[in-house]
């Protein structure tokens, strides 16, 4: 009992050993996170509170259960960009009604968290090391471009869904959709429209102008959403620019970049948020505000579990998996940054577990999904944060702000958040990769640009997947070329290996040696077969050197089998030297040994092989 108590005291002492540094680090990171959380919430389409809820719950539980002591988690630019697409899809399915769409959105967020927990149990954390740099660089730069483009209209103070001209333009299409819904309702009820057309007319007449306007706004929002929509409505935005919003956004950007030259002790993002908001509030400017932020502890969304069924969930499994993978990549990359700054080593699988717990709980409270946030983590470390307590303190600060200062946060202008996101967009781009485009190998440059373009104009997750596929094939091609260059078929007199020089000169026309170097896999089999065709008809014996072949896959095995069958069919003796464990296992399994190559013709070294050749190969010249 005494021993357990002593261990408990030591554990608590270790947890609070750096309390002062953790306190300052957590408070500073929490202050930096506040404006970003609000901005990401608005950008996602779920509103500022969702960003704040996500920042609170993800960071607290990811810090508590995670594997990176100084990591500060919360909504990030990549995760918000994907979440924005998910939210928009569900809003479209529910006629723009966020309340109806929210349970389905949160189901996807919850599944993403559960997938991350599964990743941890499967110990997939170390796989982050195998993502090529061009893929990561192209993806991060693409995220930055997405943020910049989608914030152009908010920067101009233009919202197409509030443009009366656009609303009127989409009303005919809105009326068609509402009529289709009426017809679908009647079909579900078993009513035949042509037999009872008056009922259709009666229901159509009950449609109010407000319903048509609401449906029209939904269509405008859908049409103007994302990168393509933002570019499509750019002309309208420029024609309908609200100069007050534009100036407020520019002032916000100016303060964020300029205040850093005065001092870095206070986060410039927070300074911009406070200064512009106070000026707008006290001068009674007619600026667009972020709107209602609920006060009190966030509501637990238990209603999402009523929607959990195989039929309801299955269409969104891949979406949730994609979000989980992105969050895992985002978090573990930040963990690597934290390791470099603190000279420590994170636990990848434990970090995935913590992120999964955080995202799962955040989803149940209506929060955005998130990941490890690089900027906030660096701020925490620079301010003295050393243990998990710093991340927990950061989120307790946000919770206090939510409980007490919610009404004041409602006065934040939307233009301020647009300005903040513009700086985030520039900050998240990988300028190192862009600068290196001219000097990096052409194949890497192609991968980077392909991932960047696909990320911006198509789909973020597919962009990464396609980038990985292209990188893999290019890697295999490179390895194939290297292996082919090192594998040669030549008479023994041409540059023999040192242990081959004792082969009799009189057997130079009868004995040929094939050197294989590196793994024999599907990317090299065609070259292997072509090299085999170079063996002249004068050969009566071929020695295959496999000293430097550590691995053979099924395609390589098939190629070896085909070549040996052809050689044996032409009465050419086949000898194998230096056969390693894995290739030997495969050759045994398919009975190449001993059916085609007798056991006595398998040699560990070249010396005994040459002795056999001296005794058994005849000079037929």
N, C-alpha and C positions, 0 to 999 in steps of 0.2 A: 504494500500500500504506500509506504514511504517512498519507494523507488519510483512508482508511477507518478506520485505527486511532484517529485523532484524533476522528472523528465518533462512533465507538463509545464512547470515553472520555466525550465530552460527553453522550451518551445515557444512559450509566450514572450520570453525575453528576447529571443531571436526575431520574432515577428515584429516586435516594437523597438528593436535595437536601433533602427534608423528613423525613428518617428519624426524627428524634426525635418529631415530631408524629404521623407515621404509626404509630410503635411504640405510643405511648400510645393513639392513637385505635383501632388494631386490637385491642390488648389489652382495652380497655374494651368495645368492641363485641362481642368474643368472649365476655367474661364475661356480658354482657347476653344474648347469644344462647344460652348453655348451657341455662338452665332453659326457655326458650321452645322450643328444639329438642326437648328431652325431652318437654315437654308436648304439642307438636304431634304427635310420633311416637305417643304413647299415644292421643291423640284420633283419629288417623287409623285406628287399628285394626291398624297394622303393628308397633307397639311402639316404645319409646323409641329403640332403636338406629337405626331408619329415619330418625327426625327428626334425630339427630346426624349420620348419614352424609350426609343431604341438606344440612345446614348446612355441612359441611366442603367437599364437592365443588362445590356450586353457587356458594358465595361465592368460593372460590379461582379457579375458571375464569371466572366472570362478571366478577370484578375484573380478571383477566388479559386477557381478550378484549373486555370491555365498553366502552361509550362514556360512562360516568359515573365520573369519577375517585374520588369519595368514596362511591360506592354500596356498601352492605353487603347481600348477598343471602342468602337461605335460606328455609326453610319459613315461610310467612305464614298468617295467619288465613283469608283467602279461598281460597288454594290448598289448605290443609289441609281446609277445609270440602268442597270439591269432591272431593279425594282420598278423604275419608272415605266419600263416596257410592260412588266407584269401588271401593274396597276392599270395602265391604259387599256390593256386587253380585257381585263375584267370589267372595267367601266363601260367599255363598248358592249359587252355582253349583257349588262344590266342597265342600259339606257342612260348611262351617266350618273346613276344613283349610287353614290359612294357607300351609303349605309347598307344597301343590299349586296354590294360587291365585296365589302370588307371581310366578311367571314371566309370567303373563298380565297381572297388575297392572303389572309393570315394563315390559312391552311398551307399554302405554298411556302410561306416563310417558316412555319413550324416544321414542315417536312425537310426543309433545307437544314435547319438546326439538327434534326434527328439524323440526317445523312452524315453530317459532320461528326456526330458522336459515333456513328458506324465506322467512319473513316479511321477514327482513333482506335477503335477495337481491332480493326483490320491492319493497324500499324502502317498506314499509307503516308504518314507524315514525311518520311524521308524521300518520297518520290518527287518532291518539289525540286530536288537537285537536278532532275533530268529534264526540266523545262528549259529549252534553249534561250539564250539571252535575246536574240532577234525577235522571238515570239513575245517575250515579256515587254521588250522595248516598244514594239509595234502596238501592242495592246494598250499600254499605259499612255502612249501618245494619242492613240485613237480615243481613249476615254477623255483626255484633255480636249481634243477637238470637238467631241460630242457635247461636252459641257459648254464650251465657248459658243457653238452654233445654237444650241437650244436656249441659251440665255440672251440671244440677240433681241428677240421680241420683248422679254421682260426689261431688258436694258433700255429699250425705246419706249417702255410704258404702254405697249400695245398688247391687248388680249383679244385675239380674233373671236372668241366665244362671247365677248361683250360688244362686238361691233354690230350695230343694228343692220348695216348693209349686208354683212355676211350672213347674219341670222335670216334675213328676208330671202337671200339667195338660196338658202338650203331648206326653206320651208316646204316647197313642193316635194322634195325627197323625204322630208320628215313626215309629210302627210301620207306618202306611199307606205312608209314603214309602219305607221300607226294603223293604216288600213289592213296591211298584211297581218298585224297582230290580231285585229278583230276577226279576220277570216280564219286564222289559226285557232282562236278561241272557239269559234263556231264549229270548226272541224273536230276539235277535241270533245265538244258537247254532242256531236253526232248530227248537227244541223246541216241541211243542204242549202247552200246559198241560193241557187237558182229556183228552188221550190219556195223559199221564204226570203226573198230578196229584201222585203220590207224590214225584216229584223236586222239585216246588215245595215240598211240605211239608218234605222233607229239608233243603233249603237254608234254609228259614225257621227250622227248628229250630237251625241252626248260628249264627243271629244271637244275639249275646251281649247281656246286660243293659247292658254298657258301651257297646256300639254304639248301643243305643236311647237311653241317657242322653246320649251325645255328640250324636246327631241332635236330641234334644229341646232341648239347650242351644243348638244352632244355630238352631232355630226361635224360641226365646225371644229370642236376640240379634237376630234379624231383626225380630221383632215389636216389640221395645223400642228399635230403632235410630232415629236421626234425630229431628227435631222432634216429629213426630206420636207416635212411640213413647215419647219422653221424657215428653210430656204424658199419654199413655195410662197410663203406669206411675207417675205422680206419687203417686197415693194409696197404692200399694204401697210406694213409697219412704218416704213419711212414716210409714207403719205399721211399717216395718222399719229406721228410721233408726239408724245407728251413731253415737252421740254423740261418740265419740272422733274419728272422721273429720270429722264436722261441725265440731267445735271446732278441730281442726288446720287445716282449710280457712279458717275465719274468722280464726284467728290469722295465717295466711299473708297473707290479704287486708289485715288490719290493719297488718301490718309493711310491706307494699308501699306502702300509702298513707301510713302514719304516718312511716316512716323518711325520707321526702323532706323532712319539716319539720326534721329534724336535720341532714342533709347530703345534697347531690346528687352529691357527689364519688364515692360508692360506689353502684352500682346497687341500688336497694331490692329488686328481684326476686331478685338473688343473695343478699342478706342474708337475706331470708325463706326461701329454699331452704336455706341453710346452717344457720340458727338452728333451724328446725323439725326438720330432718333430724338434727342433732346431739342435740337434746333427746330425740327419739324413740329414737335409737340408744342413748344412755347411760342412759335410764330404762327400757329394755326394754318399751316400750309395745307392745301388740298391734295395731299399725297395719298396714294393707294397703300393701305395698311395690310398686314398679314392676317388680321382677323382674330376670331375667337380662339383663345387657348384655355381649355378647361382647368379650373383650379382643383386642388385636392389630389389624393392618390389616384393613379390611373386605374381605370375599370378593368377588371379581369374578364376577358372575352370567352366565357365558357360556351357561348353559342356556337363557336367554331366546331366543337366536337359533335354537335348535332348534324353537321354536314360531312362528318368523316365516314365514308363508306367506300368500298372498292370502286363502285361505279363513279362516284363523285371525285375521287382522288386520282384514279389511274391516268386521266388525260394530262395531269400536271406533274407527274412523277419526274419526267425528264427535265421540265422547267426547274423544279426544286433541286434536282441533282446538279444542274448547271449552276444554279445560284450557290449551292454548297461548295462546289469545286472552286468557283471564283473566290468565295470567302476564304477557303483554305489557302489558296495561292496568295491572296492579298495578305492574310495574317502571317503566314510563314515567311514571306519576303520581309515584312516588318520585323519579325523576330530576328532575322539575320542582321538587319540594321542595328537592332538593340544589342545583339551579341558583339558586334564590331565596336560599339560605343562603350559598352560596359566590360568588355573582355571576359564575357561569360559564355555559357553554352545553354541554349534553350532545349526543352524537351518537346519535339515536334508533335508527337502523338498526344501528349498531355495538353498541349496548346489547342489542338483540334477538338479535344474533348471539352475544354473550357469554352471555346468559341461556340460549339454546338449547344452546350447548356445555356449560354447567354442568349443565342439567337432563338432558341426554343421558348425560353421564358419571355423574352421581349415580344415574340409573336403573340403569346397569350395575353399580353397587356396592350396589344395594338401598336407595337413599335416596329420601326423599320429594321430590317436585318443589317448587320454590319460586320466589321472585321477589325484586325489590328490596324490602327491609324498611324502612319509613319510620322507625320508632323507632330501630332499630340504625344507620341511616344518619345520623340527627340526632346520636346519641350519638358516633359516629365523628367527625363534623365538630366538635362542641363540644369533643371531647378533643384536637383538633389534627390529625386526619387530613386530608391534602390530595391524596394520589395513590393510585393503584391498589394500592400496596404495603400500605396500611392494611387493605384487605379480605383480602389474602392472609395477612397476619399474623394477623388475627382467626381465620381458619380453621385455620392451623397450630397455634394455641393449642388449639382444639377437638380437633384430631388428637392432640396430646400428652396431653390429658385422657383421650381415648378409649384410648390405648395404655397409660397408666399408672394412671389413676384409675377405670377401669371398675368394679372390684369395690366401690368406695366409692359410686359412683353408684347401684348396685343397692339401697342402703339408703334411697333417697329415697321418702317416703310418697306414695301416689297422691293423697292429699288435698291435698298441697302443689301438685301439678301442677293439680289442679282449681281451687284458689284462684288460681293464676297465670293460668289461662285465663279465670276470671271477670273478672279485671282487664283482660285483653286484650279480652274481649268489650265491656266498657264503653268501653275506650280506642279501639276501632276505629270506633265509631258516630260518625256525622257530626251533632253537635249543632247546628252552624251551620245545616244544612239543616232540621232539625226545628224550630228556633226561628223560622225564616223562613217556615214553612208558611202562617201567617196573612197575611203580607204579600206573598208571591210570587204571580205570576199564577196564576189557578185551574188553567189547563192544566198548568203546571209542577208544581203541588201534586199534581194527579191522577197525573202520570207518576211522581213520587217515591213516592207511596203505593202505586201499582200495582206498581212494581218491588220495593219493600220487602216487600209481602205475598207476591208470587210467589216472591221469593228465599227467604223463610222457609218457606212452606208447599208450594212446588211444586218448582221447579228453578232453580238459580242462573243458568245460562247462558241458558236460555229467558227468564228474567226480564229480563236485559239486552237480549236480542234484541227482546222484545216492547216494552220501554221505548223502544228505538231506533225501532221501527216507529211507535209512538204519537207520539213526539216528531217524527218526520219528517212524519207526516200533519198534526199540529197546526201545524208550521212552514209546510207548504205551504198550509194553510188561511189562516194569518195573511198569508202573502205574496200569496195570491189576493185576500184582502180589501183589502190595501193597493193592489195593482195595479188592482183593480176600482174602488176609490175614486178613483184617479188617472186612470183612463181614462174619458172621457166623450164622448157624442155630443150635440152641441148646434149650433144655428144660430150663424153666425159673429158675430152681434151680442152673444152672451152670453159675456162674459169671454174674449175672444180672446187668444191669445198675442201678444206684442209685434210679431212679424213678420207677423201676419195682419190688422193694422188697415187695410192698404191695399186690402183686398178691397172692390170696389164694393158700396155699400149696396143698389143695385137688384137684386143677385143673392142677397139674403139668404134667399129662399125656395127657390132652386135649388141653392145650394152649401152643403153641410154638411161639417163637419170632425170627424173622429174622432181624439181624442188617445189614444195608447197610452203608458203609462208602466210601465217595468220589464219583466222577462222575461215572455214569453207561453208558459206551460207548461200541463200537463194540469190543474193545480189552478185555472186561470182560464178555461178554454175555454167553460164553460157561461155565465159572466157575460159573456164577450165576445160570445157568440151572442145573448144577451138584449139587450145594448146595441145590437147591429146591428139588431134588430127595431124599435128606436125611431126609425129613420130614416123620416120621413114620405114619403108617396107624391108630394109636390110636388118632391122632390129629383130633379135630373137629373145631379148630379155630387157624388161623395163623395171628400173628400180624407182619406186615412189618414196621420196623422202618426206615424212610427216613429223619430223622432230619439232617443227615450229607451228603445228596445227593443234591448238588447244581445244577447238570446238568444231563440230560438224552438225548442221541441222538436217532436216529430212530431205530438203532439196539437194543439199550437198551430198548426202548419202546416196540418193538416186543417181546423181551424176557419176559418182565413183563406181557404183554398181554397173551402170551402162558402159562405162569405159573399160572396166575390167572384163566384162562379158565379151566385148568386142575384141580385146587383146587376146583373151584365151581362145576365142573362136578362130583367130588368125595364128594360132600356135605360138604365141608370144608368152614367154614365162614372166609372171608378175611377182615382184618381191616388194615387201613393204618394210621400211626401216624407221624406227623411232615413233612407233604408234603409241599415242598417249591414251590416258584412261577413258575419257569420254568417247572419242572416236572408236576405240577398241570395243567398247560396250555396244555401240550401234552396229559395227561390222559383225560382231558375234550374234546379235539378235536377228539379223536378216540372213544369217548363215553364209555370208561372204567368206567368213572363216569358219570351217575349213573347206566348204564346198568348192570355191573358186581359188582361194589362196590357202594352200596347206599350211598347217601350223609351223612346219619346219622352214617356211619361207617368210616368217615374221621375225625380224631381227631388232633387238634393242639398239644396237650400234652398227656402224658401217664396217668395222673390222671383220667380224664374223661373216658379214654379207659378202665382202670381197673374197674371203677364203672359199665360200660356197661357189661364187662365180668362177674362180680359178679352176675348181674341180669339176664343175658341171656344164659350163658354157663353152662351146667349141667355136673356133675360128673357122668361118665358112667362106672367107674371102678367097 
